[in-house]
Amino acid sequence: MTRARDLDTVAPDDQVIMSPKVDTNLIKEEFAAVKDSGETMKKKEVVKNTPFEDLSEKVYEIVGHTKHPFSSLLVNPHVFDFEERDSNEKIILVARPHWFTNVSWVLTAILLIVSPALLKFIPLIGSIPSKFQLLGIVAWYLVTFAFIFEKFLSWWIDVYIITDERVIDIAFNNLLDKKFSEAKISMIQDITSRVSGVAQTMFNYGNVMIQTAAEIPEITFEMVPHPEKIIKILQVLRDEEEQEAIDGRVR
């Protein structure tokens, strides 16, 4: 038999083993599915481990879920905002003076409301013409309404705010006089509270004094409920700030 001149040439009688045809489209689809699944898992982990959500859970454990707009403590409120808030700043807690602090002016308002009905027992009032009596009563109720409105508005809009970055005191002496005080969480040096008197002890409210290294040396949350819980929240935020400084994280 004649030997083939080119030894690399395969003889017609030799068996050639063909590798199976690979479906590249199927591989691409499987790879894309695995990639999408991996990205979804990462996204879920990021959402699950969001620092603000973890912080919110800690605050809920301390204070509980209080979201009623008339509550003296609002946790992570969606019904409250303030114009000085940064776009990425999260409100942790909003505090107002305890409801019991309103009792004195509410009793005064009730007395002012019923006072005109008692004027008929004063003999001198009977000698005043009826139209002047009516004008006097209208003026009396206007003053009473202004008194009630001013007292309620003062309680409603004078608030103390704790965000993930700052502690804030917003005070209105009147509608044309607003005072805004703030200090960074990282600037807080010392926190103390004071509960004194029978009423404050019974209803558990008092003052929280926050010493800072900022331009304003002290911010005081006056007559707020559960001062010990507010201190715990501020301690949690301070720990979070210290951990961020260690990890090099920036909000």
Secondary structure, 3 states (H helix, E strand, C coil): CCCCCCCCCCCCCCCCCCCCCCCHHHHHHHHHHHHHHHHHHHHHHHHHCCHHHHHHHHHHHHHCCCCCCCCCEEECCCCCCCCCCCCCCCEEEEECCCHHHHHHHHHHHHHHHHHHHHHHHCHHHHCCCHHHHHHHHHHHHHHHHHHHHHHHHHHHHCEEEEECCEEEEEEEEECCEEEEEEEEHHHEEEEEEECCCHHHHHHCEEEEEEEECCCCCEEEEEEEECHHHHHHHHHHHHHHHHHHHHHCCCC
